Amino acid sequence: MEVANKLVLIFVVSLATIIPLLEADVGYNDDDVWQKRQEEAKKNMMRSYVPNPLLVTEEFDSQVD
């Protein structure tokens, strides 16, 4: 009986801890500044992306030599 009470207590405390996190929309970011920074970072990433790995390797090798 005592073990069952402890399990119920653990379950209730866990549930009480998890529910506020679900309602808080943790992970969603609607801030305009961060959205703008995200767009700029994505544009910079796409400009610097080189789809051919051999070209990247050759560029790296030329800079190391």
N, C-alpha and C positions, 0 to 999 in steps of 0.2 A: 504494500500500500504506500509506503514511504517513497519507493522508487517511482511509482506512478505520479505522485505529487510533485516530485522533482522534475519529471519529464514535462508535466503540464506547465510548471513554472518556467522552465526553459523555453517551451513553445510560446508562451504568452509574452515573455520578454523579447524573444526573437521577432515575433510578429509586431510588437509595439515599436521595435527599432526599425523594421523594414518599411512599414506603412508610410511614415513621414517622408522617407526617401523617394518613394514612388510618386507621391503627390507633389514633391518639390520640383519636378522637371529637371533633375540634375542631369547635366550634359547638354542641355539646350542653351544656345547662346544667341540672343537676339540683339545684342549690342551693335550699333551701327559701326562703331570704330573697329571692332573685331571683324565684322563682316567685310569691311573695306580692306583691312589688312589681309584677310584670307584671299580675297580676289586678287590683290596685288601679288601675293606670294604665288598663287597659282599661275598668273600670267608670267612671272619671272621664271617659274619652273618650266613652263611650256616653251619659253624662248630658249632656255639653256639645254633642253632635252635633245640628245643626239640619238636617233634610232639605230644607227649602225655601230655595234660594239667594236668593230675593227678600227673605225676611225678614232674612237675614244682611246683605244689601246695605243694606237700609233701616236696620238697627241701626247699621251702620258709618257710613252717611251722617249719621244723627242725632248720632252722637258727634263726627264731624268738624266739623259745622256748629256 
